[in-house]
Amino acid sequence: MKKIRVVLMAVVCCFIASQVLAFPIKDQSEEQNGRVEYQAGYPGFIKMAGTDAFYASFCIEPDRSIWTYSNYKVENVGDKSGGDLSDTTRWLYAAYNEGVFDNIALPGNVDSVGVLVQEGIWYSLDSSVNTSWKSSFDWLKGSTDTSWATYKDTWDIRSVTLSYYDAYHNKYNAQLQIVGESVPSEVPEPATMVLLGLGVAGLVGARKRYANK
């Protein structure tokens, strides 16, 4: 009976562990001594050195510039709660990566949806800075009826601080980027629940048979 209890606990623990969501960018970068590659653009891309893992990224600080470079350090990764990011900012990131804006008509002075999203993100972070960013935000907002509530259970979106040493000016520079990844829902799928139920039922049955001997 003791053996059956141990097996049952292991099954339950494995199931719970499978539901835990992780954001690997910090751990993976630390395995590479905190270093990542960055490809500039709208969006940019942060790539884990030595792996195939990468994240689409948008700039959070319009007054700071970084460029394509293979040796950035990840100084900090924000919390999953996204306290430093508004729901609107996270919605723009998730909707872009879900392809919501892929087929919208672009304004005449814009050559990519990524540029609209970048300006929309800047506007969502500080609506007082640039009126043209508001136009980009309004253009995107008017193209869909989605919101952060649509994606908050399936996207983990955070801020990431990248830094590098500027040897020419003999100083360290840093910039905040927004990155994210699609994650499975924390609600177990029906098939998973059925399999777990069958496993528990089998263990209970085995225990009864053991008790009757």
Residue pairs with C-beta under 8 A, 6 or more apart in sequence:
1 207
1 210
1 211
4 203
4 206
4 207
4 210
7 203
8 200
8 203
11 196
11 199
11 200
11 203
15 188
15 192
15 196
19 186
19 188
21 80
21 156
21 183
21 184
21 186
23 77
23 80
23 156
23 158
23 181
24 53
25 36
25 46
25 48
25 55
25 74
25 77
25 160
25 179
26 74
26 77
28 48
28 51
28 53
29 35
29 36
29 48
29 49
29 73
29 74
30 74
31 50
32 48
32 49
32 50
34 73
34 74
35 49
35 71
35 72
35 73
35 74
36 46
36 47
36 48
36 49
36 72
36 73
36 74
36 162
37 46
37 47
37 48
37 49
37 69
37 70
37 71
37 72
38 44
38 45
38 46
38 47
38 57
38 66
38 67
38 68
38 69
38 70
38 72
38 162
39 45
39 47
39 68
40 66
40 67
40 68
41 114
42 58
42 112
42 114
42 115
42 117
42 118
43 56
43 57
43 58
43 96
43 114
43 117
43 118
44 56
44 57
44 58
44 59
44 177
45 54
45 55
45 56
45 57
46 54
46 55
46 57
46 72
46 160
46 162
46 177
46 179
47 53
47 54
47 55
48 54
49 70
55 179
55 180
55 181
56 96
56 97
56 179
56 180
57 160
57 177
57 178
57 179
58 93
58 117
58 118
58 121
58 177
58 178
59 118
59 121
59 122
59 175
59 176
59 177
59 178
60 85
60 121
60 125
60 159
60 175
60 176
60 177
60 178
61 175
61 176
62 122
62 129
64 173
64 174
64 175
64 176
65 175
66 72
66 162
66 164
66 173
66 175
69 164
71 164
72 162
72 163
72 164
73 162
73 163
73 164
74 160
74 161
74 162
75 161
75 162
75 163
75 174
76 159
76 160
76 161
77 158
77 159
77 160
77 161
78 84
78 85
78 158
78 159
78 160
79 158
80 156
80 158
82 90
82 157
82 158
82 159
84 159
85 125
85 157
85 158
85 159
85 178
86 124
86 125
87 147
87 148
87 152
88 124
88 148
89 121
89 124
89 125
89 178
90 148
90 151
90 152
90 155
90 157
90 178
90 180
91 146
91 147
91 148
91 150
91 151
92 117
92 120
92 121
92 124
92 137
92 140
93 117
93 121
93 155
93 157
93 178
93 180
94 148
94 150
94 151
94 155
94 157
94 180
95 101
95 140
95 144
95 146
95 150
95 151
96 113
96 114
96 117
97 155
97 180
97 182
98 151
100 143
100 144
100 146
101 113
101 116
101 117
101 140
101 143
101 144
102 113
104 113
104 139
104 140
104 143
106 112
106 113
106 116
107 116
107 135
107 136
107 139
110 116
110 136
115 136
116 136
116 139
116 140
117 136
117 140
119 130
119 132
119 133
119 136
119 137
120 133
120 136
120 137
120 139
120 140
120 141
121 178
122 129
122 130
122 133
123 129
123 130
123 133
123 134
123 136
123 137
124 137
127 134
153 185
153 186
153 187
154 182
154 183
154 184
154 185
155 180
155 181
155 182
155 183
156 180
156 181
156 183
157 178
157 179
157 180
158 178
158 179
158 180
159 176
159 177
159 178
159 179
160 176
160 177
160 178
160 179
161 174
161 175
161 176
161 177
162 174
162 175
162 176
162 177
163 172
163 173
163 174
163 175
164 172
164 173
164 174
165 171
165 172
166 172
166 173
188 196
